[in-house]
Amino acid sequence: MSQRMTMDEVLKEYGVPQLRLDVHATRSDLLKLREKLMAIRDLSDGREQGYLDIECKLYIDVDDIDRYLSGELDTVGEIYAFPEDVKSYRE
């Protein structure tokens, strides 16, 4: 199981962040993802763990910020996950 870093660990390891970007998903999307990740574990008789691995770069420029602050955009940016982002590893 992955462990989230505490804010103290983040500060110690990386310094003070510029900002924090939260990840949100609908309940139904999370339940679908959970089902896929559990299927990996079930099909491997518990030898593998499923996880979501998204490699990305998120570019936010002044125009994005201005459009968000004016209410034109609902979010500053978005990250999408696709079926090929579901991975597994042996425990």
Contact map, one row per residue, 1 for C-alpha under 8 A:
1110000000000000000000000000000000000000000000000000000000000000000000000000000000000000000
1111000000000000000000000000000000000000000000000000000000000000000000000000000000000000000
1111100000000000000000000000000000000000000000000000000000000000000000000000000000000000000
0111110000000000000000000000000000000000000000000000000000000000000000000000000000000000000
0011111111000000000000000000000000000000000000000000000000000000000000000000000000000000000
0001111111000000000000000000000000000000000000000000000000000000000000000000000000000000000
0000111111100000000000000000000000000000000000000000000000000000000000000000000000000000000
0000111111110000000000000000000000000000000000000000000000000000000000000000000000000000000
0000111111111000000000000000000000000000000000000000000000000000000000000000000000000000000
0000111111111111000000000000000000000000000000000000000000000000000000000000000000000000000
0000001111111111100000000000000000000000000000000000000000000000000000000000000000000000000
0000000111111110000000000000000000000000000000000000000000000000000000000000000000000000000
0000000011111110000000000000000000000000000000000000000000000000000000000000000000000000000
0000000001111111100000000000000000000000000000000000000000000000000000000000000000000000000
0000000001111111100000000000000000000000000000000000000000000000000000000000000000000000000
0000000001100111110000000000000000000000000000000000000000000000000000000000000000000000000
0000000000100111111100000000000000000000000000000000000000000000000000000000000000000000000
0000000000000001111100000000000000000000000000000000000000000000000000000000000000000000000
0000000000000000111110000000000000000000000000000000000000000000000000000000000000000000000
0000000000000000111111000000000000000000000000000000000000000000000000000000000000000000000
0000000000000000001111100000000000000000000000000000000000000000000000000000000000000000000
0000000000000000000111110000000000000000000000000000000000000000000000000000000000000000000
0000000000000000000011111000000000000000000000000000000000000000000000000000000000000000000
0000000000000000000001111100000000000000000000000000000000000000000000000000000000000000000
0000000000000000000000111110110000000000000000000000000000000000000000000000000000000000000
0000000000000000000000011111110000000000000000000000000000000000000000000000000000000000000
0000000000000000000000001111111000000000000000000000000000000000000000000000000000000000000
0000000000000000000000000111111100000000000000000000000000000000000000000000000000000000000
0000000000000000000000001111111110000000000000000000000000000000000000000000000000000000000
0000000000000000000000001111111111000000000000000000000000000000000000000000000000000000000
0000000000000000000000000011111111100000000000000000000000000000000000000000000000000000000
0000000000000000000000000001111111110000000000000000000000000000000000000000000000000000000
0000000000000000000000000000111111111000000000000000000000000000000000000000000000000000000
0000000000000000000000000000011111111100000000000000000000000000000000000000000000000000000
0000000000000000000000000000001111111110000000000000000000000000000000000000000000000000000
0000000000000000000000000000000111111111000000000100000000000000000000000000000000000000000
0000000000000000000000000000000011111111100000001110000000000000000000000000000000000100000
0000000000000000000000000000000001111111110000001100000000000000000000000000000000000000000
0000000000000000000000000000000000111111111000000000000000000000000000000000000000000000000
0000000000000000000000000000000000011111111100011100000000000000000000000000000000000001000
0000000000000000000000000000000000001111111111111100000000000000000000000000000000000000000
0000000000000000000000000000000000000111111111000000000000000000000000000000000000000000000
0000000000000000000000000000000000000011111111000000000000000000000000000000000000000000000
0000000000000000000000000000000000000001111111110000000000000000000000000000000000000000000
0000000000000000000000000000000000000000111111110000000000000000000000000000000000000000000
0000000000000000000000000000000000000000111111111000000000000000000000000000000000000000000
0000000000000000000000000000000000000000100111111000000000000000000000000000000000000000011
0000000000000000000000000000000000000001100111111100000000000000000000000000000000000001111
0000000000000000000000000000000000001101100001111110000000000000000000000000000000000001111
0000000000000000000000000000000000011101100000011111000000000000000000000000000000000111100
0000000000000000000000000000000000001000000000001111100000000000000000000000000000000111000
0000000000000000000000000000000000000000000000000111110000000000000000000000000000001110000
0000000000000000000000000000000000000000000000000011111000000000000000000000000000001110000
0000000000000000000000000000000000000000000000000001111100000000000000000000000010001000000
0000000000000000000000000000000000000000000000000000111110000000000000000000000000000000000
0000000000000000000000000000000000000000000000000000011111000000000000000000001000000000000
0000000000000000000000000000000000000000000000000000001111100000000000000000000000000000000
0000000000000000000000000000000000000000000000000000000111110000000000000000111000000000000
0000000000000000000000000000000000000000000000000000000011111000000000000000100000000000000
0000000000000000000000000000000000000000000000000000000001111101100000000001100000000000000
0000000000000000000000000000000000000000000000000000000000111111100000000000000000000000000
0000000000000000000000000000000000000000000000000000000000011111110000000000000000000000000
0000000000000000000000000000000000000000000000000000000000001111111000000000000000000000000
0000000000000000000000000000000000000000000000000000000000011111111100001001100000000000000
0000000000000000000000000000000000000000000000000000000000011111111110000001000000000000000
0000000000000000000000000000000000000000000000000000000000000111111111000000000000000000000
0000000000000000000000000000000000000000000000000000000000000011111111111000000000000000000
0000000000000000000000000000000000000000000000000000000000000001111111111111000000000000000
0000000000000000000000000000000000000000000000000000000000000000111111111000000000000000000
0000000000000000000000000000000000000000000000000000000000000000011111111000000000000000000
0000000000000000000000000000000000000000000000000000000000000000001111111100000000000000000
0000000000000000000000000000000000000000000000000000000000000000001111111100000000000000000
0000000000000000000000000000000000000000000000000000000000000001001111111111000000000000000
0000000000000000000000000000000000000000000000000000000000000000000100111111000000000000000
0000000000000000000000000000000000000000000000000000000000000000000100001111110000000000000
0000000000000000000000000000000000000000000000000000000000010001100100001111110000000000000
0000000000000000000000000000000000000000000000000000000001110001000000000011111000000000000
0000000000000000000000000000000000000000000000000000000001000000000000000011111100000000000
0000000000000000000000000000000000000000000000000000000101000000000000000000111110000000000
0000000000000000000000000000000000000000000000000000000000000000000000000000011111000000000
0000000000000000000000000000000000000000000000000000010000000000000000000000001111101000000
0000000000000000000000000000000000000000000000000000000000000000000000000000000111111100000
0000000000000000000000000000000000000000000000000000000000000000000000000000000011111100000
0000000000000000000000000000000000000000000000000000000000000000000000000000000001111110000
0000000000000000000000000000000000000000000000000001110000000000000000000000000011111110000
0000000000000000000000000000000000001000000000000111100000000000000000000000000001111111000
0000000000000000000000000000000000000000000000000111100000000000000000000000000000011111100
0000000000000000000000000000000000000001000000011110000000000000000000000000000000000111110
0000000000000000000000000000000000000000000000011100000000000000000000000000000000000011111
0000000000000000000000000000000000000000000000111000000000000000000000000000000000000001111
0000000000000000000000000000000000000000000000111000000000000000000000000000000000000000111
